[in-house]
């Protein structure tokens, strides 16, 4: 028997603060979560929606090392970018926090100490690689060596990205530290582990017996983990970036990011509701829902529930509607290869078209299996569905009312059988959409909303008021009256899915008060109601716009392939003396900005180990300036100074030319001292 809850706590997976948000993240987590929360708010239910950036862990430290800055610099930069991207896109969190907050440190420390004092952890000693030169234990990603399977020389301690093999650091041949370049040694270290094996009995009953209604992909992955037997999982690690393990014998250790991050949901709730946060996390009458991608299923369905259970007084998730992955143009999205559509770039390239992307991502939602995004499908769904069906119906209904009745809703006259049939078709739309949203079937729910637009479009097309007005003007009043009721219903039905266009549509209708309970009514706009100014709800996307986006991806693919392509023909022979005359050095980019009134030039401030210098480079069309800050680049140090755009350039940045003509700055594999010579 389904339980009735007083309130709903909704969480969305915390994105890592080491990069932007792309369409895979949106389709997998944030659009469905926002749809669900908007639906609950429309029903006037008590709901709390939290998210935030995950700011600890190795990915952040790796980014900081690449950019030659501190982890704090990295998370501050990407927290701002991610938060603004979500805001611009209409993802309306009640609170968007950070795992570096004081509240998070307090909450995570309390979690560890409480479970520790209850005897809920086990201590284990193991051997891990240690960098004697840098005097630090090494995370797996800071160890590189030869893959034992494919013999790739650049395999990481956790995975070989060339052959895809999962690895442990001790499997690598000739491992070395990426921090200092030295060969690491094995040293004993002690850590605390959450004994998931001890939690297995209750987890099996809770998941496999009590939650058979979970999505098949979620249930199946959980069953697979349980069938193979759960094992203890470390909750601490040797790292200098994170929340310190709050016990005396844990100096130099921090909480493992997987333990730290989900607690962020609770600390964010504490910041939002400081006096009554516990009702959202400890009251059995609260329903807890986690929106995540499939790579986080085990953490939210097994590990985090075990942590909550170990605390003793927290509720457990009622549902975890995890999605599968979204591919891009038939290839797996890859942030390292820049094979992605980034949200901040989409918002800049398609201003005012947030709802188009929301619609397409929901229509292609990877709810039960991986799905695919293509720019051609994006264009087709916009032009053939949003414009030709939804927008066309709305525009014709409003424009005809303006033309015949000065924008005033006409009276409802005598109904025909066709009118009654149309009314019956959309009267139960609320029940259909509601049933699907309650079961997290967002793709089908949006389809039902679009079917309502199809009903309206068909009704108006077949009733032909522009013809009937010549022979039976009274009949036109009824046709447009009913059409406007359908339009008003659409503004409500699409509110969870397309909030920007729904808001604009209500402005056109001059409809101020509305709620989910109004959906399906045929009296939302009364006789004599004055409509607002009609405007196009959606606009056609031209081939050239889509072709530009496709070309951007093709350029990216060509640039990626260039790394494996044959080099260009060798130039004219030169002597070793010719080469020796060039003083090529490595410098660290301290600052980079576009040169005013120039489309090509970037101005670099370089730490060259000699007091610093300024270099201009014509690569502005190939890089965003902020992406180059922190990189170590190769430059010619002994070229005569040259003035360009009134700025003196003291050298030349070396770049490689990709087959597509794009330029890639020449960098070094591992950090070196600024001013080091290239020989």
C-alpha positions in Angstrom: 0.0 0.0 0.0 1.4 3.3 -1.1 2.2 5.7 1.8 1.1 9.3 1.9 3.9 11.7 2.8 3.7 15.2 4.2 6.7 16.5 2.3 9.3 15.6 -0.3 13.0 16.1 -0.1 14.6 16.1 -3.6 18.3 16.0 -4.2 20.2 16.3 -7.5 23.7 14.8 -7.9 26.5 17.2 -6.9 28.5 18.1 -10.0 32.3 18.1 -9.6 33.6 21.7 -9.5 36.4 21.0 -12.0 34.5 21.7 -15.2 31.2 22.9 -16.7 27.8 21.3 -17.2 27.0 19.5 -20.5 23.9 18.1 -22.0 24.7 14.6 -20.7 24.4 16.0 -17.1 21.2 17.8 -18.0 19.5 14.8 -19.5 20.6 12.4 -16.8 19.9 14.4 -13.7 19.0 18.1 -13.7 16.2 18.4 -16.3 14.2 15.5 -14.9 14.7 16.7 -11.3 13.6 20.2 -12.2 10.5 18.8 -14.0 9.5 16.8 -10.9 10.0 19.6 -8.5 8.1 22.1 -10.6 5.2 19.5 -10.8 5.2 19.1 -7.0 5.2 22.9 -6.5 2.3 23.3 -9.0 0.4 20.9 -6.7 1.2 23.1 -3.7 3.1 20.3 -2.1 5.8 20.9 0.5 9.1 20.3 -1.3 12.8 21.0 -0.7 15.2 20.9 -3.7 18.9 21.0 -3.0 22.1 20.6 -5.0 25.6 22.1 -4.9 29.1 21.5 -6.2 31.3 18.6 -5.1 34.6 20.4 -4.3 36.9 17.8 -2.7 38.7 14.8 -4.2 41.4 14.1 -6.7 39.6 15.5 -9.9 39.9 19.0 -8.3 43.5 18.6 -7.3 44.4 17.3 -10.8 42.7 20.4 -12.4 44.6 22.7 -10.0 47.9 21.1 -10.8 47.2 21.5 -14.6 46.2 25.1 -14.1 49.1 25.8 -11.7 46.8 27.2 -9.1 45.3 26.1 -5.8 42.3 23.7 -5.4 40.4 26.6 -3.9 41.0 28.7 -7.0 39.6 25.8 -9.1 36.4 25.3 -7.1 35.7 29.0 -6.8 35.9 29.4 -10.6 33.7 26.4 -11.5 31.2 26.9 -8.7 30.4 30.3 -10.2 30.2 28.9 -13.8 28.0 26.0 -12.8 25.7 28.0 -10.6 25.2 30.6 -13.3 24.6 28.0 -16.0 21.8 26.4 -13.9 20.2 29.7 -13.2 20.3 30.8 -16.8 18.7 27.5 -17.8 15.9 27.7 -15.3 16.9 24.9 -12.9 15.4 26.3 -9.8 17.1 24.8 -6.7 15.9 26.0 -3.3 19.5 26.0 -2.3 22.8 25.5 -4.3 25.7 25.0 -1.9 29.2 23.8 -1.7 31.0 20.9 0.0 33.7 23.3 1.2 31.3 25.2 3.4 31.7 25.4 7.2 28.3 23.7 7.5 29.5 20.8 5.4 32.7 20.4 7.4 30.6 20.3 10.6 28.0 17.9 9.2 30.5 15.5 7.6 32.7 15.5 10.7 29.6 14.8 12.9 28.7 11.8 10.6 32.2 10.3 10.9 32.5 10.8 14.7 29.0 9.4 15.4 29.6 6.3 13.3 33.1 6.0 14.7 32.0 6.2 18.3 29.3 3.5 17.6 32.0 1.2 16.3 30.5 1.4 12.8 33.9 1.5 11.1 36.7 -1.1 10.8 40.4 -0.1 10.7 42.6 -1.7 8.1 46.3 -1.2 7.3 47.4 -1.5 3.6 50.4 -0.6 1.5 50.0 2.4 -0.9 52.4 4.3 -3.1 54.3 7.1 -1.4 56.2 9.9 -3.1 59.4 10.3 -1.0 60.4 13.5 -2.8 57.0 15.2 -2.5 56.5 13.6 0.9 52.9 12.5 0.2 50.9 9.4 -0.4 49.7 9.4 -4.0 46.1 9.1 -5.2 45.7 6.6 -8.1 45.5 9.4 -10.7 48.8 10.7 -9.6 50.6 7.5 -10.6 51.4 6.8 -14.2 53.2 3.9 -15.7 53.0 1.2 -18.4 49.7 -0.7 -18.8 50.3 -4.4 -18.2 47.7 -5.2 -20.8 48.3 -3.0 -23.9 51.6 -1.5 -22.8 50.4 2.1 -23.1 53.2 4.2 -21.4 50.7 6.7 -20.0 48.3 4.5 -18.0 46.9 5.9 -14.7 46.9 4.0 -11.4 43.2 3.4 -11.7 42.6 2.9 -15.4 44.3 2.7 -18.8 42.4 5.2 -21.0 43.8 3.5 -24.1 42.5 0.0 -23.7 39.9 0.8 -21.0 41.3 -1.7 -18.4 40.6 -1.0 -14.7 43.9 -1.1 -12.8 45.3 -0.8 -9.4 48.5 1.2 -9.0 50.6 -1.9 -8.1 49.8 -3.4 -11.5 51.6 -0.7 -13.4 55.0 -1.4 -14.9 57.6 1.2 -14.0 55.2 3.5 -12.1 56.2 7.1 -11.4 54.7 10.0 -9.6 53.1 12.8 -11.6 53.8 15.1 -8.7 57.6 14.9 -8.6 58.4 12.5 -11.5 60.2 10.2 -9.0 59.5 6.5 -8.6 57.1 5.9 -5.7 57.6 3.4 -2.9 55.1 1.3 -1.1 54.4 2.3 2.5 52.0 1.1 5.1 49.1 3.4 5.9 45.9 3.0 8.1 42.4 3.9 7.0 38.8 3.5 8.2 36.4 1.4 6.2 32.6 1.3 6.2 31.9 -2.5 6.5 29.2 -2.8 3.8 29.3 -6.6 4.1 27.8 -6.1 7.6 24.9 -4.1 6.1 24.2 -6.6 3.3 21.3 -8.5 5.0 19.1 -5.5 5.6 20.1 -3.9 2.2 18.9 -7.0 0.4 15.5 -6.9 2.0 15.1 -3.2 1.7 16.0 -3.1 -2.0 15.2 -6.5 -3.5 11.9 -7.0 -1.5 10.7 -3.6 -0.5 11.6 -1.6 -3.7 10.7 -3.7 -6.6 9.0 -0.6 -8.1 12.4 1.0 -8.8 13.5 1.4 -12.4 14.8 -1.8 -13.8 18.2 -0.4 -14.5 18.5 0.8 -10.8 17.1 -2.4 -9.3 19.3 -4.6 -11.6 22.5 -2.8 -10.8 21.8 -3.0 -7.1 21.0 -6.7 -7.4 24.3 -7.3 -9.2 26.3 -5.6 -6.5 24.4 -7.6 -3.8 24.7 -10.9 -5.6 28.5 -10.5 -5.8 28.8 -9.7 -2.1 29.5 -6.3 -0.6 32.9 -5.5 0.7 34.3 -2.8 3.2 34.9 0.6 1.5 37.5 3.1 2.7 36.0 6.3 4.1 39.4 8.1 4.5 42.4 8.7 2.4 45.8 10.3 2.4 45.3 13.7 0.8 45.7 17.3 1.7 42.5 18.6 0.0 39.3 17.6 1.8 37.7 17.5 5.2 40.2 16.3 7.9 39.2 13.0 9.5 38.1 14.2 13.0 40.0 11.8 15.2 43.4 12.3 16.9 45.3 9.5 15.1 44.2 10.6 11.6 46.7 13.4 11.0 47.2 14.1 7.3 44.1 12.1 6.3 40.8 13.5 4.9 37.3 12.0 4.4 37.1 10.1 1.1 35.0 12.2 -1.4 32.4 9.5 -1.8 31.7 9.7 2.0 31.9 13.5 2.1 29.8 14.4 -1.0 26.3 12.9 -0.3 26.4 14.5 3.1 26.4 17.8 1.2 22.7 17.3 0.6 22.1 17.4 4.4 24.4 20.4 5.0 22.8 22.3 2.1 19.4 21.6 3.8 20.8 22.8 7.1 21.9 26.1 5.4 18.5 26.5 3.9 16.4 25.5 6.9 18.8 26.1 9.9 16.1 25.7 12.6 14.0 22.8 11.2 16.2 20.9 8.8 15.8 17.7 10.7 12.2 17.3 9.5 13.5 16.9 6.0 16.0 14.2 6.9 14.6 12.4 10.0 10.8 12.6 9.9 9.3 9.3 8.5 6.6 11.4 6.9 9.2 12.9 4.5 9.8 11.2 1.2 13.4 11.3 0.0 14.1 11.2 -3.8 17.6 11.2 -5.3 18.1 12.2 -9.0 21.4 10.8 -10.3 23.1 9.3 -13.3 23.7 5.5 -13.6 27.3 5.9 -12.5 26.1 7.0 -9.1 23.6 4.2 -8.4 25.7 2.2 -6.0 26.5 5.3 -3.9 22.9 6.4 -3.5 21.2 3.1 -3.3 23.7 1.1 -1.2 26.6 3.2 0.3 24.7 6.4 1.4 21.8 4.4 2.8 24.3 2.3 4.8 25.7 5.6 6.2 22.3 6.9 7.0 21.4 3.6 8.7 24.6 3.7 10.7 23.6 7.1 12.0 20.4 5.6 13.3 17.9 8.4 13.0 17.8 9.3 9.3 15.2 8.3 6.7 16.2 6.3 3.7 15.5 7.2 0.0 12.1 6.2 -1.2 13.1 6.2 -4.9 16.3 6.8 -6.9 15.1 7.4 -10.6 18.6 7.2 -12.1 18.9 7.7 -15.9 21.3 6.0 -18.3 23.8 8.0 -20.4 23.2 10.4 -23.3 25.5 10.1 -26.3 26.3 13.0 -28.7 26.1 12.4 -32.4 26.5 8.7 -31.9 29.7 9.0 -29.8 30.1 8.8 -26.0 30.3 12.3 -24.5 33.9 13.0 -23.4 34.9 16.0 -21.4 38.6 15.3 -21.8 38.2 15.3 -25.6 35.7 18.2 -25.5 33.1 16.1 -27.2 30.2 17.7 -25.5 27.6 20.5 -25.8 28.4 22.7 -22.8 25.4 24.4 -21.1 27.1 27.8 -20.7 28.0 27.8 -24.5 24.5 26.7 -25.4 23.0 29.6 -23.3 25.3 32.0 -25.2 24.7 30.5 -28.7 20.9 30.1 -28.3 19.7 33.0 -26.1 16.1 32.6 -25.0 15.9 29.0 -26.3 16.3 27.1 -23.0 13.0 25.4 -23.4 14.0 24.0 -26.8 16.9 22.1 -25.3 14.7 21.1 -22.3 12.1 19.7 -24.7 14.6 17.8 -26.8 16.5 16.3 -23.9 13.2 15.2 -22.3 12.0 13.7 -25.5 15.2 11.8 -25.8 15.6 11.1 -22.1 17.8 8.0 -21.4 15.3 6.7 -18.9 15.9 3.0 -19.4 18.8 2.8 -21.9 21.5 5.0 -23.4 20.1 7.5 -25.9 21.5 9.9 -28.5 21.4 13.6 -29.1 22.0 15.0 -32.6 21.7 18.6 -33.8 19.5 17.5 -36.7 17.0 15.9 -34.3 17.2 19.1 -32.2 16.3 21.2 -35.2 13.6 18.7 -36.4 11.9 18.6 -33.0 11.9 22.4 -32.7 10.6 23.0 -36.2 8.2 20.1 -36.6 6.8 19.9 -33.0 7.4 23.1 -31.0 6.9 25.5 -34.0 4.6 23.6 -36.3 2.3 22.0 -33.7 2.4 23.8 -30.3 3.4 27.3 -31.5 1.2 27.2 -34.6 -1.9 26.3 -32.6 -1.3 29.0 -30.0 -0.5 31.7 -32.6 -3.5 31.0 -34.7 -5.9 30.9 -31.8 -4.6 34.2 -30.4 -4.3 36.0 -33.7 -7.8 35.1 -34.8 -9.2 36.2 -31.5 -7.4 39.5 -31.9 -8.6 39.9 -35.5 -12.3 39.0 -34.9 -12.9 40.1 -31.3 -10.1 42.6 -30.5 -8.4 40.1 -28.2 -11.5 39.5 -26.0 -12.6 36.0 -25.3 -15.9 35.4 -27.1 -18.9 33.7 -25.6 -19.4 29.9 -25.7 -22.3 29.1 -28.0 -24.1 25.8 -28.8 -21.7 22.8 -28.8 -21.5 20.3 -31.7 -20.7 16.6 -31.3 -17.2 17.5 -32.6 -16.8 20.1 -29.8 -17.9 17.6 -27.2 -15.5 15.0 -28.6 -12.6 17.5 -28.4 -13.5 18.5 -24.9 -13.5 14.8 -23.8 -10.1 14.3 -25.3 -8.4 16.9 -23.2 -10.5 16.8 -20.1 -8.5 13.8 -18.7 -5.1 15.1 -19.6 -4.4 16.0 -16.0 -4.9 12.4 -14.8 -2.7 11.0 -17.7 0.2 13.4 -17.2 0.0 13.2 -13.4 0.1 9.4 -13.5 3.3 9.4 -15.6 5.0 12.1 -13.5 4.3 10.3 -10.3 6.1 7.3 -11.8 9.0 9.4 -13.1 8.1 8.7 -16.7 9.0 12.2 -17.9 9.5 11.5 -21.5 6.0 10.0 -21.8 4.5 12.8 -19.7 5.8 15.5 -22.0 4.5 13.5 -25.0 1.0 13.6 -23.4 1.4 17.4 -23.0 2.3 17.7 -26.7 -0.6 15.5 -27.6 -2.8 18.1 -26.0 -1.3 20.7 -28.5 -2.0 18.2 -31.3 -5.6 18.0 -30.3 -5.9 21.8 -30.4 -4.1 22.1 -33.7 -6.3 19.4 -35.2 -9.5 21.0 -33.8 -8.6 24.5 -35.1 -7.5 23.1 -38.5 -10.6 21.1 -39.1 -13.0 23.7 -37.7 -11.6 26.3 -40.1 -12.9 29.5 -38.3 -11.3 31.7 -41.0 -13.7 30.1 -43.5 -16.7 29.7 -41.2 -16.7 33.3 -40.2 -18.1 34.2 -43.6 -21.1 31.9 -43.3 -21.7 31.4 -39.5 -20.0 34.1 -37.4 -21.7 32.8 -34.2 -20.1 29.4 -34.7 -16.6 31.0 -34.8 -17.1 32.3 -31.2 -17.5 28.8 -29.9 -14.5 27.5 -31.9 -12.2 30.2 -30.6 -13.6 30.0 -27.1 -12.8 26.3 -26.9 -9.4 26.8 -28.6 -8.4 29.5 -26.0 -9.3 27.1 -23.2 -7.0 24.5 -24.8 -4.2 27.1 -25.0 -4.7 28.0 -21.4 -4.5 24.3 -20.5 -1.2 24.0 -22.4 0.3 26.8 -20.4 -0.2 24.7 -17.3 0.5 21.3 -18.7 3.9 22.4 -20.1 4.9 24.4 -17.0 7.1 21.6 -15.5 8.7 21.0 -18.9 9.0 24.3 -20.6 8.8 27.0 -17.9 10.0 29.9 -19.9 7.5 29.5 -22.8 4.7 28.7 -20.4 5.4 32.0 -18.6 5.4 33.9 -21.9 2.2 32.1 -22.9 0.4 33.1 -19.7 1.4 36.7 -20.3 -0.2 36.5 -23.8 -3.3 35.1 -22.2 -3.2 37.6 -19.4 -3.6 34.6 -17.1 -2.3 35.4 -13.7 -3.7 32.8 -11.2 -3.3 29.1 -12.1 -2.4 25.8 -10.5 -2.1 22.1 -11.4 -5.7 21.5 -10.2 -6.9 23.8 -13.1 -5.5 21.5 -15.7 -8.4 20.0 -17.8 -10.9 22.7 -17.0 -12.8 24.4 -19.9 -13.5 27.7 -18.1 -10.0 29.0 -17.4 -10.7 32.1 -19.5 -14.1 33.6 -19.0 -16.2 35.4 -21.6 -15.1 39.0 -22.0 -11.6 38.2 -20.7 -9.0 40.6 -22.3 -6.0 38.8 -23.8 -2.5 40.2 -23.9 -0.4 40.8 -26.9 0.1 37.8 -29.1 3.7 36.8 -30.2 5.4 33.8 -31.6 6.0 31.3 -28.9 8.8 29.5 -30.8 10.8 30.3 -33.9 12.2 28.1 -36.6 15.8 27.1 -36.4 17.6 27.5 -39.8 19.9 24.9 -41.3 22.9 27.3 -41.1 22.5 27.5 -37.3 22.6 23.8 -36.9 25.3 23.3 -39.4 27.5 25.7 -37.4 27.1 23.5 -34.3 27.8 20.3 -36.3 30.9 21.9 -37.7 32.1 22.9 -34.3 31.9 19.2 -33.3 33.6 18.1 -36.5 36.4 20.5 -35.8 36.7 19.0 -32.4 36.8 15.5 -33.8 39.4 16.4 -36.3 41.6 18.0 -33.7 41.3 14.9 -31.5 42.2 12.7 -34.5 45.2 14.9 -35.2 47.0 13.4 -32.2 47.0 10.1 -34.0 47.4 11.4 -37.5 50.6 11.3 -39.6 52.7 14.5 -39.2 53.0 17.0 -42.0 55.9 16.6 -44.6 59.3 17.5 -43.2 60.5 20.9 -44.2 63.8 22.0 -45.8 66.8 20.5 -44.1 68.6 22.7 -41.5 71.8 22.2 -39.4 72.0 21.6 -35.7 73.5 25.1 -35.5 70.3 26.6 -37.0 68.2 24.9 -34.3 70.7 25.8 -31.5 70.2 29.5 -32.3 66.5 29.2 -31.1 66.2 29.5 -27.3 63.0 27.5 -26.7 61.9 27.6 -23.1 58.9 26.6 -20.9 56.9 29.2 -19.2 53.8 29.3 -17.0 50.8 31.4 -18.1 50.0 33.7 -15.3 47.3 35.7 -17.1 45.7 35.7 -20.5 43.3 38.1 -22.1 42.0 39.1 -25.5 43.6 42.1 -27.1 41.1 45.0 -27.6 40.0 45.6 -31.2 41.7 42.4 -32.4 39.9 39.2 -33.3 43.0 37.0 -33.4 45.4 38.2 -30.7 45.7 37.0 -27.1 48.0 38.7 -24.6 50.0 36.4 -22.3 51.7 37.2 -19.1 54.4 34.5 -18.8 56.5 33.4 -15.8 59.6 32.7 -17.7 61.9 32.2 -14.7 63.7 35.4 -15.7 61.4 38.1 -14.3 58.4 37.6 -16.6 57.5 38.7 -20.1 54.5 39.6 -22.3 53.9 37.6 -25.5 51.1 38.1 -28.1 49.8 35.1 -30.0 47.2 34.8 -32.8 45.2 32.0 -31.3 42.1 33.9 -30.0 39.8 32.0 -32.3 41.0 28.7 -30.9 41.0 29.2 -27.1 39.1 31.0 -24.4 41.7 33.0 -22.5 40.8 31.7 -19.1 41.4 28.1 -20.3 45.1 28.9 -20.8 45.8 30.3 -17.4 48.0 27.9 -15.4 49.2 26.0 -18.5 52.9 25.6 -19.1 53.7 26.5 -22.7 56.7 26.4 -24.9 57.9 29.7 -26.3 60.9 31.1 -28.3 62.7 33.4 -25.8 65.3 35.1 -28.1 63.2 36.6 -30.8 63.5 40.4 -31.2 60.7 42.3 -29.5 57.9 43.3 -31.8 55.0 45.8 -31.4 51.5 44.7 -32.3 48.3 46.7 -31.6 50.5 49.0 -29.5 51.7 46.1 -27.2 55.3 44.9 -27.2 55.5 41.1 -27.7 58.7 39.5 -26.3 58.7 36.1 -27.9 56.5 33.5 -29.7 54.2 30.8 -28.3 54.7 27.5 -30.1 51.5 25.8 -31.4 50.7 22.7 -33.4 48.5 23.0 -36.4 45.7 20.4 -36.5 44.4 19.0 -39.8 41.3 21.3 -39.6 43.6 24.4 -39.2 42.9 24.8 -35.5 45.9 25.7 -33.3 46.9 23.8 -30.1 49.5 25.3 -27.8 52.6 23.2 -27.2 52.8 22.1 -23.6 54.9 19.7 -21.5 53.8 16.3 -20.1 54.8 17.1 -16.5 55.3 20.4 -14.7 58.8 21.8 -14.9 60.5 24.9 -13.5 59.6 28.1 -15.5 62.5 29.0 -17.7 63.6 25.4 -18.4 65.1 25.1 -21.8 63.7 22.7 -24.5 66.5 20.7 -26.0 
